[in-house]
Amino acid sequence: MKWIYKITYPNGKIYIGKDLTGTFRYFGSPDSKLLEVDFSDTEKRDFTIRREILWQSPDALDQEVNKKEVEFIKQYQSNNPVIGYNQWPKFKE
């Protein structure tokens, strides 16, 4: 199964990602340096995130999944640093 997911962090910021293997335990790969500065040491001690599957397909080509990921990043504006942690495609105001 291939899917596009949305991760929501305790501060309300989001990250949109894709998984081409359908790995249940995968929670994305946002830039850890961006996450580090957004949370205090105390907050990092008890940290809960939420992952939602936004779209899935058992037979989509990888190129289709890549395109869908960009569509969702733009839809949710998760590439806007105020809203999320996606760094690509670059946010245009």
Secondary structure, DSSP 8 states (H G I E B T S, - for coil): -EEEEEEE-TTS-EEEEEESS--TT------HHHHHHHS-HHHHHS---EEEEEEEESS--HHHHHHHHHHHHHHHTTTSTTTB---SS----
